[in-house]
């Protein structure tokens, strides 16, 4: 009806948030025996070598980033919560 149409005009239109990304540095990632594993929001892990990982197309909001690896025969892990903004890119680092 006409009244509903008028009230809809007054409502602000919210556009969906653009995805963002994280550039993660594992400061001692090069000391890991083999590969280290990266987890986002407790999801399935992705294997990496070296010190960096780039995560793209993440929804805006808080994301728990976990990293696991083995250094000198000892299992290590680190976690950090990163806030991704709409369309933004976050630089973050962890040390195992």
N, C-alpha and C positions, 0 to 999 in steps of 0.2 A: 504494500500500500504506500501511498505518498508520504505518510509520516515516517515510515521506516526508511524510505529512500532518503529523506532529508537528514535523519539522524546518522545514516551511513556516510553522508557527505562530511559531517563534522568530525568523524573518527579519523585519527591520523593513520596513514597507511604505513605499516612497518614492512620494510623490505627484508627478505631473508639475509642473514649475515653471510658475508663472503668467507670462505675458508681461509685459514692462516697457516703458518708453518713454524717449525722449530729447527734451528741449527744447533745440534748438540755436540759438545766437545767432551770426550772422555780423556782427562788429562794424562792418565797413564795407560791408555788403551793400547799403546804400542808395546807394553810390557806383558800383555795377556798372552798366555800360551794358546796359540790357535786363534779362535774367534771369540768375540764377546757377543752377548745376546741382549737385544733391546726390546723392552716391552712398553707398550702404550696402553694405559688404562686397564692393566691386567689382561690384555689380549694375548694372542699368540706371539711368540718371540721371533725376531728377525736377526740374523747373524751378520756381524760386521767385522772388519779388520781395520787396524789403524786407530786413529784418534777421533774421527768425526762421523756424524750421521746427519742426514737432512730428512726431515719429516715434513711432507707437504699435505695439503688438503685436509687439515684438521679443523673441526668445528670450533668456533669461538667458545672460550670458557676455560675452565681448569682441566689440566691433563696430568695424570701421574705417569712419570717416566721412570722406568726401572732398567738398570743395567747389571748384568751378571757376567763374570768371567773368572778365569783361574790365573793367578800370578804366583810364580815360585811354588807351585804345588798346593796353594791355598785358594779355596773358593772365596770370591769377593762379590759383594753387591752394593749398589748405591741406588737411592731413589731421590727424586725431586718432583715437586709440583710446579708446573709451568702454566701461566695464564696466557692463552692465545687470544689476541684481539681480532676482530673482523678484518680480514685482509692484511693482517700484520705478520711480521716475522720476528721471532724471539730468539735471542742468543742465550744459550744456557750451557753450563758445564757441570760435570760430576767427576769424582775421583773414586776409583775402585779401591 
